[in-house]
Amino acid sequence: MNAEAPAGEIALWFDGEVAGGRLTVDAAQRQAAMALDRLLKRLASPPPRRRLLGLIPVGPTPATRGLYLWGGVGRGKTLLMDRFHAVAPVDKKRRQHFHAFMADMHEAIASARRAMAAGDPRDPVEIVARTLADEVSLLCFDEFSVTDIADAMLLGRLFGRLFDLGLTLVATSNVNPDRLYWNGLNRASFLPFVGLLKERCEILHLKDGADHRLEGLSAADVYLSPLGPATEAAAERLWAALSTGGEDVCDLRVKGRLVHVSRAAGRRARFTFDELCGQPLGAADYRAIARHFDLLMVTGVPRLVDGERNRAKRFITLVDVLYDSGRGLVLTADGEPADLYSAPEGNEAFEFARTASRLIEMRTEAWLHRVAHCPDQQQSTA
């Protein structure tokens, strides 16, 4: 029997965090730490070079110099990747949320196309790939997911060149690479990218386990009322616990529009009530949010009165989408669920009775357990 390889830098760090009580013993997480240590060693040595007829060097041999780490929510993927990014012996490295990166790439491609229209004969994708490769040799993606056809069509060409130019990719995802862009439009054109990803990156499934960030939460933690300084302070403490990997900004594309998310932390996002229900958003927007995030914190839910039909209707729709999607919801509200909307009898009043009932269920221990232990959600098309 082969002896286990000695622990590397990240595995030793993980063991120290467990010993100090800051992390829970988790065999799958330690396996991921060992995989990241293997990649650290590969980064510390130059890639082997191919030889024409065994004699003339013709460039680096395509090799596994990346890691695609996927698994359920709250499994510590982002924490491990961030540790890897911090210690990787690479000067030109970047850690970015996937959707923010893709927004930057689409903007760069559009700029390159304008230059081509003005007479620059170069391929826009080639321009962007070479510019990025000059700036970054290690790219760490958080929350890799593909639901947008524009992203799907760009990824293959862009990363084909980036890998050829020596880029190393580390990505976290909730989705098996074979399920990326599942049921997406023209998915057959996307499949070569999946093959490329599997060729250039080690694929590791972080199996089993619960969402550790939800362990210990109770009903009292996720529905905070009434509004005021004490509730605001409690919400800040809870968000700090839910966003231990740090925050990002991202934009979600919905039918050609962008839904701005100013506070994202992995599969968690934080909004104010006005950001979600005071703007002209609808069910499609809320479904896009539910696809990308497993838990939402919504702060500042007021008591709605007659004459605020639009805001009440949006809140009803938001809760319906999150409930049907099996998502977690943390609210700071100005009253109990049944007290949040007062209006004459009518459609919204009737529908809000259902909303209040769902809000009560979504703050129960049973619901929290379901969110923490649910199977991986599969993606649908945007």
C-alpha positions in Angstrom: 0.0 0.0 0.0 1.3 3.4 -0.9 1.9 5.8 2.0 -0.1 9.0 2.0 1.9 11.9 0.5 3.2 14.3 3.2 1.0 17.2 4.0 1.8 20.4 2.1 1.3 24.0 3.1 -2.4 24.2 2.7 -3.1 20.8 4.3 -0.9 21.8 7.3 -2.9 25.1 7.5 -6.1 23.1 7.4 -5.0 20.8 10.1 -4.0 23.7 12.3 -7.4 25.4 11.8 -9.1 22.1 12.8 -6.9 21.7 15.9 -7.7 25.3 16.9 -11.4 24.7 16.6 -11.9 27.2 13.8 -12.8 24.5 11.3 -14.6 21.2 11.6 -13.0 17.9 10.8 -13.9 17.1 7.2 -12.1 14.4 5.1 -13.3 15.8 1.8 -12.1 19.3 2.6 -8.7 17.9 3.5 -8.6 16.0 0.2 -9.2 19.3 -1.5 -6.4 20.9 0.5 -4.0 18.1 -0.7 -5.1 18.7 -4.3 -4.3 22.4 -4.0 -0.9 21.5 -2.5 -0.2 19.4 -5.6 -1.0 22.4 -7.7 1.3 24.6 -5.6 4.1 22.2 -6.4 3.3 22.3 -10.2 3.3 26.1 -10.1 6.7 26.2 -8.4 8.2 24.3 -11.3 8.2 25.2 -15.0 6.0 23.2 -17.3 7.7 20.5 -19.4 8.4 21.4 -23.0 7.3 19.5 -26.1 10.0 18.5 -28.5 9.6 18.2 -32.3 10.8 14.7 -33.3 12.2 14.5 -29.7 14.8 17.1 -30.4 13.6 20.7 -30.9 11.7 22.4 -28.1 8.4 23.7 -29.5 6.6 25.0 -26.4 5.0 23.8 -23.2 3.3 20.4 -23.1 -0.4 20.8 -22.4 -0.7 19.6 -18.8 -3.0 19.6 -15.9 -2.1 22.9 -14.2 -5.5 23.8 -12.7 -8.2 22.6 -10.4 -12.0 22.7 -10.7 -13.4 22.2 -7.2 -17.2 21.5 -7.1 -19.7 20.5 -4.5 -22.6 21.6 -2.4 -23.1 25.0 -0.8 -21.2 25.9 2.3 -18.6 23.1 1.9 -15.6 25.4 2.3 -14.6 25.6 -1.4 -14.1 29.4 -1.3 -12.2 29.3 1.9 -9.7 26.7 0.5 -9.3 28.6 -2.8 -8.7 31.9 -1.0 -6.0 30.2 1.1 -4.4 28.8 -2.1 -4.5 32.2 -3.8 -2.8 33.9 -0.8 0.1 31.5 -0.7 0.6 30.7 -4.4 4.1 31.5 -5.5 2.9 33.6 -8.5 3.4 37.3 -8.9 0.6 37.8 -11.5 -2.5 36.4 -9.9 -6.1 37.4 -9.7 -9.1 36.2 -7.6 -12.4 37.3 -9.0 -16.1 36.3 -8.9 -16.9 34.5 -12.2 -19.7 36.8 -13.2 -17.7 39.9 -12.6 -14.9 38.4 -14.7 -17.2 37.7 -17.6 -18.7 41.2 -17.4 -15.1 42.5 -17.8 -14.4 40.2 -20.7 -17.5 41.1 -22.6 -16.6 44.8 -22.2 -13.1 44.2 -23.3 -14.3 42.2 -26.4 -16.7 45.0 -27.3 -13.8 47.5 -27.1 -11.6 45.3 -29.3 -14.4 45.0 -31.8 -14.7 48.8 -32.0 -10.9 48.9 -32.7 -11.4 46.3 -35.4 -14.1 48.4 -37.0 -11.7 51.3 -36.9 -9.1 49.4 -38.9 -7.3 47.0 -36.4 -7.2 43.7 -38.3 -6.6 41.5 -35.2 -9.1 39.0 -33.8 -10.8 40.6 -30.8 -10.7 37.4 -28.7 -6.9 37.1 -29.5 -6.4 40.7 -28.3 -8.2 40.2 -25.1 -6.6 36.8 -24.4 -3.1 38.1 -24.9 -3.8 41.2 -22.8 -5.1 39.2 -20.0 -2.3 36.6 -20.2 0.3 39.5 -19.9 -1.5 40.6 -16.7 -2.4 37.3 -15.1 -0.8 33.9 -15.0 -3.0 32.4 -12.2 -6.8 33.1 -12.2 -8.9 32.0 -9.3 -12.7 32.0 -10.0 -15.3 31.8 -7.3 -18.8 30.4 -8.2 -18.2 29.2 -11.7 -21.6 28.8 -13.4 -22.8 29.3 -16.9 -26.4 30.2 -17.7 -26.0 32.9 -20.2 -25.5 32.1 -23.9 -23.1 35.0 -24.5 -20.9 33.6 -21.7 -21.2 30.1 -23.1 -20.2 31.1 -26.6 -17.2 33.2 -25.4 -15.7 30.7 -22.9 -14.4 28.1 -25.3 -12.5 30.5 -27.6 -11.2 32.7 -24.8 -9.9 29.9 -22.6 -8.6 27.9 -25.5 -6.1 30.7 -26.0 -5.6 31.5 -22.3 -4.6 27.9 -21.6 -2.3 27.9 -24.6 -0.7 31.1 -23.3 0.1 29.4 -20.0 -2.8 30.4 -17.7 -3.5 28.3 -14.6 -7.1 28.2 -13.5 -8.6 27.4 -10.1 -12.4 27.5 -9.9 -15.1 26.7 -7.4 -18.5 25.7 -8.5 -21.7 24.0 -7.3 -22.0 22.2 -10.6 -20.3 19.1 -12.1 -18.5 20.4 -15.2 -20.6 18.0 -17.3 -23.7 19.8 -16.1 -22.5 23.4 -16.9 -24.9 25.3 -19.1 -27.3 22.4 -18.8 -30.2 22.6 -21.3 -28.7 25.8 -22.6 -29.4 27.1 -26.1 -26.9 25.7 -28.6 -25.2 23.7 -25.8 -23.5 21.5 -28.3 -21.3 24.4 -29.2 -20.3 24.8 -25.6 -19.3 21.2 -25.0 -15.7 21.6 -26.5 -15.1 24.0 -23.6 -16.1 21.3 -21.1 -13.7 18.9 -22.7 -10.9 21.6 -22.5 -11.7 22.3 -18.9 -11.4 18.6 -18.0 -8.2 18.3 -20.0 -6.4 21.2 -18.4 -7.8 21.0 -14.8 -8.0 18.3 -12.2 -11.7 17.9 -11.4 -12.4 17.3 -7.7 -15.8 16.7 -6.1 -16.0 18.0 -2.6 -18.6 15.4 -1.5 -21.2 15.2 1.2 -21.4 17.3 4.3 -23.7 20.1 5.3 -23.4 23.9 4.8 -21.2 24.6 7.8 -22.2 28.3 7.7 -25.8 27.4 8.4 -25.1 25.0 11.2 -26.3 26.4 14.5 -28.7 28.9 13.0 -32.1 29.0 14.5 -35.4 30.7 13.7 -34.5 33.6 16.0 -31.4 34.2 13.8 -33.1 34.5 10.4 -36.2 36.7 11.1 -35.2 39.8 12.9 -37.8 42.2 14.1 -38.7 45.1 14.7 -36.4 47.4 12.8 -34.0 49.4 14.8 -30.3 49.5 16.0 -30.4 46.2 17.8 -31.9 44.4 14.8 -29.4 46.1 12.5 -26.4 45.0 14.7 -27.7 41.4 14.8 -28.0 41.4 11.0 -24.4 42.6 10.7 -23.1 39.9 13.0 -25.0 37.2 11.0 -23.9 38.5 7.6 -20.3 38.5 8.9 -20.7 34.8 9.7 -22.3 34.1 6.3 -19.7 35.9 4.3 -16.4 34.7 5.8 -14.8 34.4 2.4 -15.3 38.1 1.7 -17.7 40.0 -0.6 -17.9 40.6 -4.3 -20.0 42.7 -6.7 -21.6 41.0 -9.7 -24.2 41.6 -12.4 -26.7 38.9 -13.5 -28.0 39.0 -17.1 -31.7 38.6 -17.4 -33.2 38.9 -20.9 -30.6 41.4 -22.0 -30.8 43.4 -18.8 -28.4 43.5 -15.9 -29.5 42.9 -12.3 -26.9 44.5 -10.0 -25.8 42.6 -6.9 -23.7 44.9 -4.8 -23.0 42.4 -1.9 -22.4 38.8 -2.9 -20.5 36.3 -0.8 -20.2 33.0 -2.7 -23.7 31.6 -2.9 -25.0 34.3 -0.5 -26.2 37.7 -1.4 -27.4 40.7 0.6 -30.0 43.2 -0.6 -32.1 46.0 0.9 -35.8 45.7 0.5 -35.8 48.8 -1.9 -33.1 47.1 -4.1 -35.4 44.1 -4.7 -38.9 45.5 -4.3 -38.6 49.2 -4.9 -37.2 48.7 -8.4 -39.1 47.5 -11.5 -38.0 43.8 -11.1 -40.2 40.8 -11.8 -40.3 37.0 -11.5 -37.6 36.5 -14.1 -35.2 38.7 -12.2 -35.9 36.9 -8.9 -35.5 33.5 -10.6 -32.1 34.5 -11.9 -31.1 35.6 -8.3 -32.4 32.3 -6.9 -30.4 30.3 -9.5 -27.2 32.1 -8.5 -27.6 32.3 -4.7 -28.8 29.8 -2.1 -29.4 32.3 0.6 -30.6 35.9 0.6 -30.5 38.5 3.3 -33.0 41.2 2.7 -32.9 44.1 5.1 -35.4 46.9 5.9 -38.7 45.2 5.1 -41.3 47.8 6.1 -45.0 47.6 7.0 -46.7 48.1 3.6 -50.0 49.9 3.4 -52.7 50.4 0.9 -51.4 52.4 -2.1 -48.1 50.4 -2.1 -49.5 47.7 -4.3 -46.4 47.5 -6.6 -43.9 47.0 -3.8 -46.2 44.5 -2.1 -46.7 42.5 -5.3 -42.9 42.4 -5.9 -42.3 41.2 -2.3 -45.0 38.5 -2.8 -43.3 37.3 -6.0 -39.9 37.3 -4.4 -41.0 35.1 -1.5 -42.8 32.8 -3.9 -39.7 32.3 -6.1 -37.4 31.7 -3.1 -39.9 29.3 -1.5 -40.4 27.3 -4.7 -36.6 27.2 -5.2 -36.0 26.0 -1.7 -33.7 28.9 -0.9 -32.8 30.4 2.5 -34.1 33.8 3.5 -32.9 36.1 6.2 -35.1 39.2 6.9 -35.0 42.2 9.0 -38.6 43.4 9.1 -40.7 46.0 10.9 -43.1 43.4 12.3 -44.3 39.8 12.2 -45.1 38.4 8.8 -48.9 38.8 9.1 -48.4 42.5 10.0 -46.3 43.5 7.0 -49.2 44.3 4.7 -52.4 46.0 5.6 -54.9 46.8 2.7 -58.5 46.3 1.9 -59.6 42.8 0.8 -58.3 42.1 -2.7 -55.9 40.1 -4.7 -52.7 41.3 -3.0 -54.3 41.0 0.5 -55.3 37.4 -0.3 -51.9 36.6 -1.8 -50.1 38.1 1.1 -51.7 35.7 3.5 -49.9 33.0 1.6 -46.7 35.0 1.7 -47.0 35.4 5.5 -47.5 31.7 5.9 -44.4 30.9 3.7 -42.3 33.4 5.7 -43.2 31.6 8.9 -42.3 28.2 7.4 -39.0 29.6 6.0 -37.8 30.6 9.4 -38.4 27.1 11.0 -35.6 24.7 12.0 -37.0 22.2 9.4 -36.6 24.8 6.6 -33.1 25.7 7.7 -32.1 22.1 7.7 -33.5 21.6 4.2 -31.5 24.5 2.9 -28.3 23.4 4.6 -28.5 19.8 3.5 -30.3 20.0 0.1 -28.7 18.2 -2.9 -26.9 20.4 -5.4 -29.3 22.5 -7.4 -29.0 21.9 -11.2 -28.8 24.9 -13.4 -31.4 25.9 -15.9 -31.2 28.3 -18.8 -31.3 32.0 -18.2 
